[in-house]
Amino acid sequence: MNLFPFAHATHPKAEIATQLVIAQLRALMQQPSYAKSPNLGLLYITDHYGAQAQDILDHLSAELPWITDWSGTVGVGVCANNVEYFDEPALSVMLCEMPFDQYQVFSGVSPLSASMLNGFEPNCALLHVDGSTLDLSELIKEFAAQMQSGFVFGGLSSSRAQNIQFALSARGNITGQSKSRGVLAGGMSGVAFSSQVAMLTRVTQGCIPVSEEFEITRFEQHVVLELNGRPALEVLLEVLGTSLREGQSALSKVRQTLVALTQAQEKSVDKTGHFQEQVMVRHIIGLDPNRQAIAVAQVLTTGMRLSFCERNLEAAKADLTRIATEVRALLEPEELSLEMAQSLTVGEFSQPHPGRRILGAIYISCAGRGGPHFGAPSAELQNLRRSLGDVPLVGFFAGGEIAHQNLYGYTGVLTVFIDQARP
């Protein structure tokens, strides 16, 4: 298999940006190492282009008619290899080449269940979800349970206007449900993949613990009443070294503090001091001095453990480097030819190399990590490229990130498509 062609562009006019992307894609498809017959398009646009979403999809479909299926969404930012476009008009596109029977684009008007009845067996799925969807966390878990692997990845659309999604399937819509032309609002859409599509996903956290891990010994729904048998608010204020008598100073410290939740018997921190993938970081959304309780943005379950944490730039950089380096180490051959070693050197003239076994990658980062959080424009994507290497990559900045069966915050979710034919 060959590398997935990808392209990105920014321009005040959506039509011109789309034309630039099409020209880049056509040029890459002329190169010998890139796919010549891609059939699945992944499309991410910033919310500046929200009103032109249907025009963009129609333009791409007309100029790239061999792309039979499209999936994607809107974000306050989009990204590609080594660059991010945050809070500016832009789009990012990748064209994937894989057998038609090994994936299925789905949405509310073209549900996955219809394909499953026809014998398609989904192993995992890329999800694009409207964050206002009711019972969101439970919906994600239920959808993941339909996958053979129990695994999904993706993110919540993020927009200052409408949270639109792209979902255009060659298999068509359900009769009588809609006359959709591929641009939808609300609910969930994405791409399900069979077990024959090889991929690898890693989650990078952006926070560090500021306390020990406590057992949630008493709770009601999303309200933590006791930690290790002590009043939860008392424990929080002790960790922060403050008191409610300090007024705004105390509240400011609380606003900067988050909670990291894990299920019973799961370790939250690895040997390097970073949070592990299964940790869910959530906001503290309220204090209850009468009950000495704290409210968090997550419905709690019996046996959960909690530690207090805060966002940390250096920890985010280090953990992003860790996951990308881990992926690279797993996929690159132990011994490199001179030609491949030279091509894998990241620099101004470096090019993706098929010997790396990464056909393409999707990176979905929290909108709170984009822009200046990593210190400079595109710093997060530049960090990723230095560690992962030069590979085709697209993605967007989300209102929440999805991996395994969980909804995350302040994380990055990296998924790479793997060429299994190469040793």
C-alpha positions as CSV (number, residue, x, y, z in Angstrom):
1,M,0.0,0.0,0.0
2,N,1.1,3.6,-0.6
3,L,1.0,6.8,1.5
4,F,-2.3,8.6,1.8
5,P,-2.3,11.9,-0.1
6,F,-3.1,14.9,2.2
7,A,-3.4,18.7,1.8
8,H,-4.2,21.8,3.7
9,A,-4.8,25.5,3.0
10,T,-6.0,28.8,4.4
11,H,-7.6,31.6,2.5
12,P,-10.4,34.1,3.3
13,K,-12.4,32.6,0.5
14,A,-13.4,28.9,0.9
15,E,-13.5,28.3,-2.8
16,I,-9.9,29.3,-3.3
17,A,-8.7,27.3,-0.3
18,T,-10.5,24.3,-1.7
19,Q,-8.8,24.8,-5.1
20,L,-5.4,24.9,-3.4
21,V,-6.1,21.7,-1.6
22,I,-7.2,19.9,-4.8
23,A,-4.1,21.0,-6.6
24,Q,-1.9,19.7,-3.7
25,L,-3.7,16.4,-3.7
26,R,-3.4,15.9,-7.5
27,A,0.3,16.7,-7.3
28,L,1.0,14.2,-4.6
29,M,-1.0,11.5,-6.4
30,Q,1.5,11.9,-9.3
31,Q,4.4,10.9,-6.9
32,P,5.2,7.1,-6.9
33,S,5.0,6.6,-3.2
34,Y,1.4,8.0,-2.9
35,A,-1.9,6.2,-3.4
36,K,-3.2,6.4,-6.9
37,S,-6.8,5.2,-6.2
38,P,-7.9,6.5,-2.9
39,N,-11.6,6.1,-2.1
40,L,-12.3,7.6,1.4
41,G,-11.8,11.3,2.1
42,L,-11.4,12.8,5.6
43,L,-12.3,16.5,5.6
44,Y,-11.9,18.9,8.5
45,I,-12.7,22.6,8.3
46,T,-12.6,25.5,10.7
47,D,-15.8,27.2,11.8
48,H,-15.0,30.2,9.6
49,Y,-16.1,28.0,6.7
50,G,-19.2,26.6,8.4
51,A,-21.6,28.4,6.1
52,Q,-19.7,27.1,3.1
53,A,-19.5,23.5,4.2
54,Q,-21.8,22.1,1.6
55,D,-20.1,24.1,-1.2
56,I,-16.7,22.8,0.0
57,L,-17.9,19.1,-0.1
58,D,-19.6,19.5,-3.4
59,H,-16.5,21.1,-4.9
60,L,-14.2,18.3,-3.6
61,S,-16.7,15.6,-4.8
62,A,-16.9,17.1,-8.3
63,E,-13.1,17.5,-8.7
64,L,-12.2,14.2,-7.0
65,P,-15.0,11.9,-8.3
66,W,-13.2,8.7,-7.5
67,I,-13.6,9.5,-3.7
68,T,-16.8,7.7,-3.1
69,D,-17.1,8.3,0.7
70,W,-16.4,11.4,2.9
71,S,-16.3,11.9,6.6
72,G,-15.2,14.8,8.8
73,T,-16.4,17.7,10.9
74,V,-15.8,21.3,12.0
75,G,-13.4,22.6,14.6
76,V,-12.2,25.9,16.0
77,G,-8.9,24.8,14.5
78,V,-7.6,22.2,12.1
79,C,-4.2,20.7,11.7
80,A,-1.9,18.8,9.3
81,N,1.6,17.6,9.3
82,N,3.7,20.2,11.1
83,V,1.1,23.0,11.0
84,E,-2.1,24.1,12.7
85,Y,-4.7,26.6,11.7
86,F,-6.3,27.9,14.8
87,D,-9.1,30.5,14.7
88,E,-8.6,31.2,11.0
89,P,-10.3,30.0,7.8
90,A,-8.7,26.7,6.7
91,L,-9.4,23.1,5.7
92,S,-7.4,19.9,5.9
93,V,-8.0,16.8,3.8
94,M,-6.6,13.3,3.6
95,L,-7.5,10.7,0.9
96,C,-7.3,7.1,2.2
97,E,-7.0,4.0,0.0
98,M,-8.5,0.8,1.3
99,P,-10.7,-1.9,0.0
100,F,-14.4,-0.9,-0.2
101,D,-15.6,-3.8,2.0
102,Q,-13.2,-2.9,4.8
103,Y,-14.8,0.4,6.0
104,Q,-18.2,2.0,6.2
105,V,-19.2,5.7,6.6
106,F,-22.2,6.0,8.8
107,S,-24.5,8.7,10.2
108,G,-28.0,9.2,11.4
109,V,-29.3,9.0,7.8
110,S,-27.0,6.1,6.9
111,P,-26.7,4.1,10.1
112,L,-24.0,1.5,10.7
113,S,-26.6,-1.1,11.7
114,A,-27.8,-1.4,8.1
115,S,-24.3,-2.4,7.0
116,M,-23.9,-4.8,9.9
117,L,-27.1,-6.6,8.7
118,N,-25.4,-7.0,5.3
119,G,-22.4,-8.8,6.9
120,F,-20.0,-5.9,7.6
121,E,-18.2,-6.6,10.9
122,P,-16.9,-3.3,12.5
123,N,-13.7,-3.7,14.5
124,C,-13.3,0.0,15.5
125,A,-14.5,3.4,14.5
126,L,-13.6,7.0,14.0
127,L,-16.3,9.2,15.6
128,H,-17.4,12.8,15.0
129,V,-20.0,13.8,17.6
130,D,-22.0,16.9,18.4
131,G,-21.2,17.8,22.0
132,S,-24.8,18.7,22.8
133,T,-26.0,15.2,22.2
134,L,-27.9,13.8,25.2
135,D,-26.2,11.1,27.4
136,L,-23.0,11.6,25.4
137,S,-20.7,9.4,27.5
138,E,-23.2,6.6,27.6
139,L,-23.8,6.8,23.8
140,I,-20.0,6.5,23.2
141,K,-19.8,3.5,25.4
142,E,-22.8,1.8,23.8
143,F,-21.4,2.5,20.3
144,A,-17.9,1.1,21.3
145,A,-19.6,-2.1,22.6
146,Q,-20.8,-2.7,19.0
147,M,-17.1,-2.9,17.9
148,Q,-15.3,-6.2,17.9
149,S,-12.4,-4.5,19.7
150,G,-14.6,-2.4,21.9
151,F,-12.5,0.6,20.7
152,V,-13.5,3.9,19.2
153,F,-11.5,7.2,18.7
154,G,-12.4,10.7,17.5
155,G,-13.7,13.9,18.9
156,L,-16.5,16.4,19.5
157,S,-17.2,19.0,16.9
158,S,-16.2,22.5,18.1
159,S,-17.6,25.6,16.6
160,R,-18.8,29.1,17.5
161,A,-21.7,28.5,15.2
162,Q,-23.3,25.2,14.1
163,N,-21.6,21.9,14.8
164,I,-21.8,20.4,11.4
165,Q,-20.4,17.0,10.3
166,F,-19.5,15.5,6.9
167,A,-20.9,12.0,6.2
168,L,-21.3,11.0,2.5
169,S,-21.6,7.2,1.8
170,A,-21.5,5.5,-1.5
171,R,-24.0,3.0,-0.1
172,G,-26.6,5.8,0.2
173,N,-29.1,7.0,2.8
174,I,-31.9,5.2,4.4
175,T,-35.0,5.6,2.2
176,G,-37.4,8.2,3.6
177,Q,-35.1,9.6,6.2
178,S,-33.3,12.4,4.4
179,K,-32.1,13.9,1.2
180,S,-28.8,14.6,2.7
181,R,-26.0,15.7,0.4
182,G,-23.4,14.9,3.0
183,V,-23.5,17.8,5.5
184,L,-25.3,17.1,8.7
185,A,-26.0,18.7,12.1
186,G,-26.3,17.0,15.4
187,G,-25.8,13.4,16.5
188,M,-22.9,11.2,15.6
189,S,-21.2,10.1,12.3
190,G,-17.9,8.7,11.3
191,V,-16.2,5.7,9.7
192,A,-16.2,2.1,11.0
193,F,-13.3,-0.1,10.0
194,S,-13.0,-3.9,9.8
195,S,-10.2,-5.8,11.5
196,Q,-8.3,-5.9,8.2
197,V,-7.6,-2.2,8.5
198,A,-4.5,-2.0,10.7
199,M,-4.2,1.0,13.0
200,L,-2.6,2.1,16.3
201,T,-4.0,4.7,18.7
202,R,-2.3,6.5,21.6
203,V,-3.7,9.1,24.0
204,T,-1.5,11.9,25.4
205,Q,-2.5,13.7,28.6
206,G,-2.0,17.4,29.2
207,C,-2.2,17.5,33.0
208,I,-0.1,16.5,36.0
209,P,-1.2,15.3,39.4
210,V,-1.0,17.7,42.4
211,S,-2.2,15.3,45.0
212,E,-2.1,11.6,45.9
213,E,-4.9,9.4,44.6
214,F,-8.0,9.1,46.8
215,E,-10.8,6.6,46.9
216,I,-14.2,8.1,46.4
217,T,-15.9,6.6,49.4
218,R,-19.2,8.4,49.1
219,F,-20.9,10.2,46.2
220,E,-24.3,11.1,44.7
221,Q,-24.4,11.2,40.9
222,H,-21.6,13.7,40.0
223,V,-21.2,15.1,43.6
224,V,-18.2,13.8,45.6
225,L,-19.1,13.7,49.2
226,E,-16.1,11.8,50.8
227,L,-12.5,11.0,49.8
228,N,-10.8,8.3,51.8
229,G,-13.7,8.7,54.3
230,R,-13.1,12.5,54.8
231,P,-15.3,15.4,53.5
232,A,-14.3,16.0,49.9
233,L,-14.2,19.8,50.1
234,E,-12.0,19.6,53.1
235,V,-9.5,17.4,51.2
236,L,-9.5,19.7,48.2
237,L,-8.8,22.8,50.3
238,E,-6.0,21.0,52.2
239,V,-4.4,19.9,48.9
240,L,-4.5,23.5,47.6
241,G,-3.3,24.9,50.9
242,T,-6.2,27.4,51.2
243,S,-9.5,28.0,53.0
244,L,-12.9,29.4,51.8
245,R,-12.2,32.2,54.3
246,E,-9.7,33.5,51.7
247,G,-12.5,34.3,49.3
248,Q,-11.6,35.0,45.7
249,S,-8.0,33.8,46.3
250,A,-9.3,30.3,47.2
251,L,-11.8,30.3,44.4
252,S,-9.1,31.2,41.9
253,K,-7.0,28.2,43.0
254,V,-10.1,25.9,42.7
255,R,-10.7,27.2,39.1
256,Q,-7.2,26.2,38.1
257,T,-7.7,22.7,39.6
258,L,-9.1,19.7,37.7
259,V,-9.9,16.1,38.8
260,A,-8.4,13.0,37.3
261,L,-10.7,10.0,37.6
262,T,-9.9,6.3,37.2
263,Q,-11.9,3.1,37.7
264,A,-11.2,0.8,40.6
265,Q,-7.9,-1.0,40.6
266,E,-6.5,1.0,37.7
267,K,-3.3,2.9,38.2
268,S,-3.6,6.5,37.2
269,V,0.1,7.4,36.9
270,D,2.9,5.6,35.2
271,K,6.5,5.3,36.4
272,T,7.4,8.6,34.7
273,G,4.8,10.5,36.7
274,H,2.5,11.1,33.7
275,F,-1.2,10.1,33.7
276,Q,-2.0,6.9,31.9
277,E,-4.4,6.7,28.9
278,Q,-7.4,5.5,30.9
279,V,-7.5,8.6,33.2
280,M,-10.4,11.0,32.5
281,V,-9.7,14.6,33.4
282,R,-12.8,16.6,34.3
283,H,-13.6,20.1,35.6
284,I,-14.7,20.9,39.1
285,I,-18.1,22.5,38.4
286,G,-19.2,23.5,41.9
287,L,-18.6,23.5,45.7
288,D,-21.1,22.7,48.4
289,P,-19.9,24.1,51.8
290,N,-23.0,22.8,53.6
291,R,-22.2,19.2,52.7
292,Q,-18.5,19.8,52.4
293,A,-18.7,18.3,48.9
294,I,-17.5,19.1,45.4
295,A,-19.3,18.6,42.1
296,V,-17.4,17.3,39.0
297,A,-18.3,17.1,35.3
298,Q,-18.7,13.3,35.3
299,V,-21.3,10.9,36.7
300,L,-19.4,8.8,39.2
301,T,-19.5,5.0,39.7
302,T,-18.7,2.8,42.6
303,G,-15.0,2.2,43.2
304,M,-13.8,5.2,41.3
305,R,-10.6,6.9,42.4
306,L,-9.8,10.6,42.2
307,S,-6.7,12.8,42.2
308,F,-6.5,16.5,41.8
309,C,-4.4,17.8,38.9
310,E,-3.6,20.9,36.8
311,R,-2.8,21.7,33.2
312,N,1.0,21.8,32.6
313,L,2.8,22.8,29.4
314,E,6.0,20.8,30.0
315,A,4.1,17.7,31.0
316,A,2.0,18.0,27.8
317,K,5.1,18.4,25.6
318,A,6.9,15.5,27.3
319,D,3.9,13.1,27.0
320,L,3.2,14.0,23.4
321,T,6.9,13.2,22.6
322,R,6.5,9.9,24.5
323,I,3.5,8.6,22.7
324,A,4.8,9.6,19.2
325,T,8.2,8.1,19.9
326,E,6.6,4.9,21.1
327,V,4.6,4.6,17.9
328,R,7.6,5.3,15.8
329,A,9.7,2.7,17.7
330,L,7.0,0.1,17.2
331,L,6.7,0.6,13.4
332,E,10.1,1.5,12.1
333,P,12.4,-1.3,11.1
334,E,15.3,-1.9,13.5
335,E,17.9,-1.5,10.7
336,L,17.5,1.3,8.2
337,S,19.0,1.5,4.8
338,L,21.1,4.6,4.0
339,E,18.4,5.9,1.7
340,M,15.7,5.4,4.2
341,A,17.7,6.9,7.1
342,Q,18.4,10.0,5.0
343,S,14.7,10.3,4.0
344,L,13.5,10.0,7.6
345,T,15.6,12.9,8.8
346,V,13.2,15.7,9.6
347,G,14.2,18.9,7.9
348,E,13.0,21.4,5.3
349,F,13.3,19.0,2.4
350,S,12.3,15.7,4.1
351,Q,9.5,13.6,2.7
352,P,7.2,10.9,4.2
353,H,8.7,7.5,3.5
354,P,6.6,4.3,3.0
355,G,9.3,2.3,4.8
356,R,8.0,3.8,8.1
357,R,4.8,1.7,7.6
358,I,2.6,4.7,8.5
359,L,0.2,5.3,5.6
360,G,-1.4,8.2,7.3
361,A,-2.4,9.6,10.6
362,I,-5.2,11.5,12.4
363,Y,-4.5,13.7,15.3
364,I,-7.4,15.1,17.4
365,S,-6.4,17.6,20.1
366,C,-8.3,19.5,22.7
367,A,-9.3,23.1,21.6
368,G,-7.7,24.1,24.9
369,R,-4.3,22.8,23.8
370,G,-4.4,24.7,20.4
371,G,-3.0,28.1,19.6
372,P,-0.7,29.6,22.3
373,H,-0.9,26.8,24.9
374,F,2.2,25.0,23.5
375,G,4.1,28.3,23.4
376,A,3.9,29.3,19.8
377,P,1.7,28.8,16.7
378,S,1.9,25.2,15.4
379,A,4.2,24.3,18.3
380,E,2.1,21.2,19.2
381,L,2.2,19.9,15.6
382,Q,5.9,20.6,15.2
383,N,6.6,18.7,18.4
384,L,4.6,15.8,17.0
385,R,6.5,15.8,13.7
386,R,9.8,15.8,15.4
387,S,8.9,12.8,17.4
388,L,6.7,10.8,15.0
389,G,8.6,11.8,11.8
390,D,7.3,13.1,8.6
391,V,4.0,11.4,7.8
392,P,0.7,12.3,6.1
393,L,-1.4,13.7,8.9
394,V,-4.7,15.7,9.3
395,G,-7.0,16.4,12.2
396,F,-8.9,19.0,14.2
397,F,-9.1,20.8,17.6
398,A,-12.1,19.3,19.4
399,G,-14.5,20.1,22.2
400,G,-13.6,16.8,23.7
401,E,-11.6,13.8,22.6
402,I,-12.7,10.2,22.3
403,A,-10.6,7.0,22.7
404,H,-11.2,3.5,24.0
405,Q,-14.8,3.9,25.3
406,N,-14.2,7.3,27.0
407,L,-14.6,11.0,26.5
408,Y,-11.5,12.9,27.5
409,G,-10.5,16.6,28.0
410,Y,-7.2,18.4,27.5
411,T,-5.8,15.4,25.6
412,G,-4.5,14.6,22.2
413,V,-5.5,11.3,20.4
414,L,-3.1,10.1,17.7
415,T,-4.2,7.3,15.4
416,V,-1.9,5.9,12.6
417,F,-2.9,3.6,9.7
418,I,-0.4,0.9,9.3
419,D,0.9,-0.9,6.2
420,Q,0.8,-4.5,7.3
421,A,2.5,-5.8,4.1
422,R,5.8,-4.2,5.1
423,P,8.1,-6.0,7.7
